[in-house]
């Protein structure tokens, strides 16, 4: 039986601490866990292609679904829905907000990065994944083309190339700030990316140059497309759809160009690791609940033996699309099939490799520092309460609460496509009934995008967007 004096000590010293910890836990946990449940209704409208309704619900659910720290996600998601809806002006407004915020948050991260070492990434402002930052300019370009603003479309293409040039440099600056933090005992190094040239961005530029009869400009972009495929084979693991003959549009004919956006972009999932410490070393294990497998061991001067905690990390994974074949039908007759020009999901996973080592070691640093603070607090409580049963209870509870605050940051824009395909058909000027048809691997028809009757004229960029986000 626990004696009265022990209970007095427990109530005096432990309960205030426990209440304070629980208050902190309850207030902060909501901001440290990624919740996607509230998107179910919006996603249903997206799957039904009711993009206007989806956008309306998303705006109405802004306060519930997005906080101030998620404003970049809000603008990206809404910008994409407006694009699919055909509201190009509002789409670009949302993308401009997102792009400005991404640039601003990056600038702030250079000065505040080291100070955020203790914060869970979910508690920080979401600054966008690199592929989101790059492809928002693709969508802005398509919006401007829909608005027939060619000069503005060219500006967005240049922005794509600028961002790709600076991609790895920006993480060198961020890691420099993290490494300057005295509490971080392991050097953080960014990963590398093979993505330096977007075939899709070059293709859009190519179309614009060719439409202006600037054949030299078009040939330069054609060469850059060839380089994208030859120098980045892991990203472009499909045939180059652009041939030299594509330049040759006879005077009596006109080109109809199509860009298809299909599938759903990648998603992030959490995977948990188990961490134990020895003297001046931390050891990371994977665990299936029964067996553990050692994955890594990192020198960490100053850490004591015997700490145990959970590490939760985000992992980006592709999502399966049912689309296997896309065709063009003119006046009821199938004339050609689409060919892939860009795998956005390949680019997403490739560019994520740059920041993945940073997330890994930053997460380790954060959890180690918190575990050390937690252990020091428990030792002080042992002195105050006498340890024993209550000390064990204290350690179990604070350890569980500490693990509960470690949740992977799974935030990601929801409505980017996974793949972009293109098609070009040469016809005589005139009116044509145009349909784009999507088929699965068993050649079952999934969707028909019916454009109705369209006039195809010379000296005009006859570009049609089509999308099937499944």
Legacy VTK file of the C-alpha trace (Angstrom):
# vtk DataFile Version 3.0
C-alpha trace
ASCII
DATASET POLYDATA
POINTS 470 float
0.000 0.000 0.000
1.313 3.447 -0.898
1.890 5.505 2.245
0.367 8.939 2.798
3.643 10.897 2.630
4.415 9.378 -0.772
1.000 10.446 -2.099
1.557 13.964 -0.817
4.847 14.095 -2.713
3.149 12.686 -5.784
0.330 15.227 -5.704
2.663 18.110 -4.966
5.217 17.507 -7.652
3.863 15.127 -10.237
0.286 16.273 -10.801
1.099 19.892 -11.720
3.702 18.626 -14.162
1.325 16.045 -15.596
-1.487 18.577 -16.011
0.864 21.042 -17.689
2.135 18.323 -20.020
-1.388 17.167 -20.871
-2.532 20.705 -21.619
0.460 21.193 -23.909
-0.208 17.808 -25.494
-3.896 18.410 -26.141
-3.343 21.895 -27.535
-0.402 21.001 -29.737
-1.261 17.537 -31.036
-3.955 18.857 -33.325
-1.323 20.900 -35.145
1.179 18.058 -35.239
-0.869 15.477 -37.102
-1.964 15.516 -40.724
-5.694 14.881 -41.026
-7.175 14.118 -44.459
-10.631 12.855 -43.490
-12.422 16.137 -44.189
-11.469 15.984 -47.896
-13.693 12.986 -48.605
-16.707 15.041 -49.734
-14.596 17.340 -51.911
-12.818 14.369 -53.493
-16.156 12.796 -54.424
-17.082 15.874 -56.459
-13.628 15.885 -58.067
-14.060 12.243 -59.073
-17.422 13.170 -60.643
-15.755 16.107 -62.464
-17.978 18.570 -60.602
-15.031 20.921 -60.167
-17.149 24.019 -59.561
-18.971 22.292 -56.701
-15.701 20.902 -55.346
-14.190 24.407 -55.381
-17.248 25.827 -53.612
-17.028 23.205 -50.857
-13.287 23.711 -50.537
-13.714 27.466 -50.028
-16.492 26.855 -47.496
-14.322 24.329 -45.633
-11.231 26.555 -45.588
-11.207 27.154 -41.838
-11.844 23.483 -41.082
-9.558 21.928 -43.691
-6.722 24.445 -43.793
-5.102 26.566 -41.116
-2.944 29.612 -41.646
0.077 27.321 -41.754
-1.580 25.407 -44.615
-2.352 28.437 -46.782
-0.004 27.248 -49.558
-1.923 23.969 -49.745
-5.220 25.837 -49.862
-4.106 28.030 -52.746
-2.610 25.094 -54.660
-5.690 22.905 -54.265
-8.092 25.707 -55.142
-5.923 26.848 -58.064
-5.991 23.346 -59.524
-9.766 23.015 -59.117
-10.300 26.393 -60.775
-8.044 25.297 -63.638
-10.038 22.115 -64.249
-13.204 24.185 -64.012
-11.881 26.523 -66.723
-11.751 29.576 -64.450
-8.265 30.563 -65.599
-8.137 34.013 -63.976
-9.010 32.795 -60.488
-6.757 29.784 -60.956
-3.788 32.029 -61.669
-4.661 34.246 -58.712
-4.477 31.230 -56.409
-1.210 30.032 -57.961
0.306 33.496 -57.631
-0.617 33.539 -53.930
0.945 30.108 -53.486
4.093 31.004 -55.392
4.633 34.214 -53.426
4.105 32.392 -50.114
6.510 29.591 -51.107
9.215 32.134 -51.935
8.550 34.038 -48.705
8.624 30.912 -46.532
11.880 29.779 -48.127
13.475 33.146 -47.340
12.273 32.915 -43.743
13.498 29.322 -43.430
17.041 30.487 -44.139
16.959 32.734 -41.077
14.715 30.592 -38.853
15.593 27.051 -39.904
17.961 26.336 -37.033
15.473 27.682 -34.525
12.786 25.243 -35.620
14.791 22.124 -34.826
12.559 21.216 -31.874
9.296 21.761 -33.756
7.432 18.966 -35.471
7.188 19.721 -39.197
3.377 19.571 -38.941
3.508 22.599 -36.658
5.404 24.649 -39.259
4.068 26.537 -42.257
3.822 24.254 -45.270
6.127 25.661 -47.939
5.262 23.268 -50.757
7.075 20.335 -52.296
9.505 21.209 -55.068
7.454 19.543 -57.773
4.412 21.556 -56.638
6.413 24.767 -56.910
7.626 23.813 -60.400
4.354 22.544 -61.862
2.256 25.436 -60.602
4.068 27.402 -63.318
3.024 24.781 -65.874
-0.588 25.314 -64.854
-0.157 29.087 -64.927
1.217 28.714 -68.446
-1.787 26.624 -69.487
-4.098 29.188 -67.889
-2.500 32.002 -69.853
-2.786 29.975 -73.044
-6.470 29.501 -72.257
-6.693 33.287 -71.903
-4.696 33.731 -75.156
-1.952 35.646 -73.333
1.108 34.291 -75.098
3.730 36.634 -73.591
2.607 35.777 -70.068
2.728 32.068 -70.929
6.370 32.442 -72.002
7.181 34.072 -68.644
5.879 30.999 -66.782
8.012 28.671 -68.896
11.097 30.712 -68.012
10.157 30.453 -64.333
10.137 26.653 -64.625
13.693 26.662 -65.969
14.864 29.141 -63.321
13.493 27.022 -60.485
15.134 23.876 -61.835
18.496 25.668 -62.014
18.277 26.722 -58.349
16.711 23.519 -56.999
19.704 21.959 -55.249
21.289 25.272 -54.199
18.371 26.266 -51.991
18.739 23.157 -49.820
22.448 23.774 -49.372
21.516 27.037 -47.634
18.817 25.416 -45.506
21.116 22.627 -44.290
23.793 25.174 -43.445
21.362 26.754 -40.991
20.408 23.420 -39.429
24.045 22.399 -39.087
24.818 25.629 -37.261
22.469 24.619 -34.447
24.605 23.501 -31.471
21.989 20.928 -30.414
22.353 19.045 -33.690
25.228 16.575 -33.316
25.053 14.952 -36.777
25.859 16.805 -39.978
22.869 17.113 -42.295
23.514 16.871 -46.019
20.920 17.346 -48.761
20.355 14.666 -51.348
20.742 15.094 -55.077
18.272 15.155 -57.959
18.637 14.221 -61.610
15.780 16.509 -62.607
17.293 19.518 -64.356
15.181 19.823 -67.476
11.412 19.467 -67.930
10.353 17.978 -71.262
6.823 19.268 -70.637
8.020 22.828 -70.060
10.176 22.635 -73.192
7.276 21.198 -75.185
4.999 24.105 -74.277
7.751 26.519 -75.285
8.268 24.562 -78.510
4.578 24.879 -79.408
4.614 28.619 -78.798
7.730 29.189 -80.900
6.393 27.063 -83.724
3.056 28.871 -83.611
4.940 32.160 -84.072
6.859 30.583 -86.969
10.101 30.881 -84.980
11.534 27.582 -86.226
14.984 28.224 -84.717
13.436 28.695 -81.269
11.350 25.575 -81.761
14.412 23.540 -82.804
16.286 24.653 -79.676
13.424 23.453 -77.497
13.230 20.213 -79.487
16.914 19.675 -78.670
16.214 20.330 -74.975
13.416 17.757 -75.053
15.844 15.226 -76.554
18.315 16.041 -73.748
15.622 15.567 -71.103
15.036 12.029 -72.341
18.683 11.103 -72.944
20.183 12.588 -69.753
17.344 11.765 -67.321
16.368 8.183 -68.239
15.093 7.358 -64.733
12.531 10.134 -65.016
11.719 9.655 -68.681
11.405 5.886 -68.770
9.199 5.986 -71.863
9.735 6.870 -75.519
10.311 10.441 -76.633
7.048 11.463 -78.340
8.585 14.341 -80.307
10.061 13.493 -83.716
11.861 15.689 -86.206
8.954 15.409 -88.612
6.746 17.288 -86.153
8.243 20.535 -87.495
6.875 19.868 -90.937
3.318 21.173 -91.109
2.394 21.525 -94.794
0.900 24.853 -95.859
-2.392 23.180 -96.711
-2.749 21.648 -93.239
-3.012 22.860 -89.642
-1.995 21.182 -86.369
-4.384 20.354 -83.557
-2.494 19.799 -80.304
-3.777 18.060 -77.206
-2.446 17.894 -73.653
-3.934 15.233 -71.397
-3.554 15.371 -67.616
-4.513 12.079 -66.030
-4.153 10.030 -62.871
-3.614 11.360 -59.380
-0.362 12.728 -58.047
1.589 10.935 -55.326
0.579 10.714 -51.692
2.551 10.684 -48.464
2.293 7.891 -45.920
3.844 7.577 -42.496
6.290 4.893 -41.548
7.537 4.505 -37.990
11.015 3.614 -36.796
12.234 2.628 -33.347
15.238 4.416 -31.863
17.458 3.231 -28.995
20.530 4.934 -27.619
23.855 3.675 -26.426
26.632 5.852 -25.072
27.245 8.594 -27.682
25.378 6.684 -30.364
21.795 6.318 -31.564
20.575 3.176 -33.314
17.576 3.175 -35.662
15.474 0.069 -36.242
12.503 -0.816 -38.394
9.923 -2.981 -36.669
6.885 -4.971 -37.743
5.680 -5.240 -34.150
7.575 -8.466 -33.539
11.032 -8.356 -35.076
13.411 -5.416 -35.342
15.940 -4.778 -38.084
18.781 -2.334 -37.569
18.835 0.294 -40.317
21.315 2.881 -39.162
23.694 3.902 -36.374
24.702 7.525 -35.919
27.372 8.966 -33.638
25.734 11.445 -31.277
28.148 12.863 -28.668
26.575 13.461 -25.278
23.643 11.078 -25.509
23.333 8.541 -22.689
22.580 4.857 -22.950
19.052 3.560 -22.492
16.733 6.043 -24.221
13.935 4.572 -26.315
11.507 6.444 -28.548
9.556 6.407 -31.821
10.485 8.210 -35.023
7.772 8.831 -37.614
8.785 9.830 -41.140
6.850 10.659 -44.320
7.284 8.480 -47.375
6.071 9.592 -50.796
4.456 6.916 -52.942
2.852 6.783 -56.373
-0.851 6.146 -56.834
-2.153 3.747 -59.446
-4.090 5.089 -62.433
-6.551 2.971 -64.390
-5.665 4.756 -67.633
-3.711 2.643 -70.093
-4.538 4.224 -73.453
-5.893 7.581 -74.655
-7.129 8.220 -78.193
-8.289 11.082 -80.394
-11.504 10.728 -82.353
-12.315 13.214 -85.124
-15.760 13.121 -86.711
-16.389 9.701 -85.195
-13.129 8.149 -86.416
-10.162 7.235 -84.203
-7.075 8.889 -85.686
-4.215 8.504 -83.166
-3.116 7.758 -79.595
-1.573 9.989 -76.980
2.043 9.551 -75.891
3.500 10.417 -72.493
5.659 13.559 -72.334
6.085 13.855 -68.536
5.592 11.739 -65.429
4.823 14.231 -62.677
4.910 11.426 -60.119
8.427 10.434 -61.240
9.542 14.039 -60.847
7.821 14.306 -57.454
9.700 11.313 -56.046
12.989 12.395 -57.639
12.920 15.951 -56.291
11.823 14.655 -52.881
15.182 12.866 -52.661
16.878 16.229 -52.121
15.081 16.980 -48.875
14.588 13.396 -47.652
17.987 13.203 -45.855
17.227 16.564 -44.258
13.839 15.358 -42.981
15.448 12.149 -41.706
18.252 13.725 -39.686
16.209 16.712 -38.588
13.545 14.333 -37.238
16.199 12.323 -35.429
17.722 15.486 -33.938
14.313 16.694 -32.783
13.294 13.402 -31.168
16.695 12.903 -29.519
16.655 16.391 -28.018
13.086 15.930 -26.768
13.953 12.496 -25.359
16.961 13.947 -23.504
14.804 16.734 -22.049
12.149 14.194 -21.117
14.719 11.966 -19.388
16.151 14.902 -17.439
12.643 15.847 -16.325
11.920 12.286 -15.234
15.131 12.123 -13.223
14.175 15.312 -11.420
10.725 13.902 -10.716
12.350 10.734 -9.351
14.222 12.889 -6.875
11.043 14.657 -5.851
8.779 11.618 -5.633
11.275 8.973 -4.650
10.945 7.060 -7.897
9.629 3.527 -7.486
6.217 2.692 -8.856
5.274 6.308 -9.413
8.559 6.939 -11.199
7.875 4.064 -13.561
4.380 5.365 -14.155
5.736 8.832 -14.878
8.222 7.513 -17.419
5.603 5.401 -19.138
3.149 8.255 -19.435
5.608 10.924 -20.557
7.202 8.470 -22.989
3.818 7.664 -24.502
2.936 11.333 -24.784
6.310 12.072 -26.342
5.766 9.384 -28.979
2.252 10.694 -29.629
3.627 14.122 -30.562
5.885 12.565 -33.211
3.750 12.382 -36.329
5.007 12.490 -39.884
4.114 15.539 -41.961
1.896 14.083 -44.689
0.715 17.353 -46.222
0.627 17.451 -50.013
-1.494 19.184 -52.666
-4.289 16.802 -53.602
-5.195 17.542 -57.200
-2.044 17.424 -59.291
-2.217 14.753 -62.011
0.286 11.919 -62.139
1.031 11.972 -65.861
0.927 14.284 -68.868
0.430 12.948 -72.404
0.341 14.792 -75.710
-1.022 14.301 -79.199
-0.868 16.157 -82.477
-3.134 15.697 -85.474
-2.649 17.416 -88.862
-5.895 18.302 -90.647
-7.237 20.692 -93.217
-8.745 23.870 -91.756
-12.423 23.387 -90.963
-14.911 22.198 -88.376
-14.405 18.911 -86.552
-16.229 16.941 -83.906
-13.528 16.147 -81.318
-13.544 13.470 -78.643
-10.796 12.183 -76.365
-11.317 8.658 -75.049
-9.646 7.028 -72.043
-9.289 3.230 -71.807
-8.048 0.863 -69.120
-5.623 -2.046 -69.589
-8.502 -4.310 -70.701
-9.519 -1.728 -73.323
-12.669 -0.854 -71.397
-13.781 2.725 -72.003
-13.328 4.773 -68.818
-14.287 8.254 -69.932
-15.088 10.331 -73.005
-14.087 13.989 -73.041
-16.401 15.418 -75.692
-15.339 18.839 -76.998
-18.218 19.042 -79.434
-17.774 20.758 -82.795
-14.693 23.020 -83.020
-13.407 25.247 -85.787
-9.739 24.595 -86.547
-8.043 27.532 -88.253
-4.562 28.383 -89.543
-2.180 30.737 -87.732
-3.699 29.759 -84.408
-2.534 27.635 -81.504
-5.265 25.000 -81.634
-4.459 23.566 -78.217
-6.971 21.507 -76.244
-6.653 20.464 -72.600
-8.218 17.236 -71.450
-8.050 15.587 -68.043
-9.192 12.478 -66.228
-8.050 12.423 -62.609
-8.512 8.721 -61.956
LINES 1 471
470 0 1 2 3 4 5 6 7 8 9 10 11 12 13 14 15 16 17 18 19 20 21 22 23 24 25 26 27 28 29 30 31 32 33 34 35 36 37 38 39 40 41 42 43 44 45 46 47 48 49 50 51 52 53 54 55 56 57 58 59 60 61 62 63 64 65 66 67 68 69 70 71 72 73 74 75 76 77 78 79 80 81 82 83 84 85 86 87 88 89 90 91 92 93 94 95 96 97 98 99 100 101 102 103 104 105 106 107 108 109 110 111 112 113 114 115 116 117 118 119 120 121 122 123 124 125 126 127 128 129 130 131 132 133 134 135 136 137 138 139 140 141 142 143 144 145 146 147 148 149 150 151 152 153 154 155 156 157 158 159 160 161 162 163 164 165 166 167 168 169 170 171 172 173 174 175 176 177 178 179 180 181 182 183 184 185 186 187 188 189 190 191 192 193 194 195 196 197 198 199 200 201 202 203 204 205 206 207 208 209 210 211 212 213 214 215 216 217 218 219 220 221 222 223 224 225 226 227 228 229 230 231 232 233 234 235 236 237 238 239 240 241 242 243 244 245 246 247 248 249 250 251 252 253 254 255 256 257 258 259 260 261 262 263 264 265 266 267 268 269 270 271 272 273 274 275 276 277 278 279 280 281 282 283 284 285 286 287 288 289 290 291 292 293 294 295 296 297 298 299 300 301 302 303 304 305 306 307 308 309 310 311 312 313 314 315 316 317 318 319 320 321 322 323 324 325 326 327 328 329 330 331 332 333 334 335 336 337 338 339 340 341 342 343 344 345 346 347 348 349 350 351 352 353 354 355 356 357 358 359 360 361 362 363 364 365 366 367 368 369 370 371 372 373 374 375 376 377 378 379 380 381 382 383 384 385 386 387 388 389 390 391 392 393 394 395 396 397 398 399 400 401 402 403 404 405 406 407 408 409 410 411 412 413 414 415 416 417 418 419 420 421 422 423 424 425 426 427 428 429 430 431 432 433 434 435 436 437 438 439 440 441 442 443 444 445 446 447 448 449 450 451 452 453 454 455 456 457 458 459 460 461 462 463 464 465 466 467 468 469
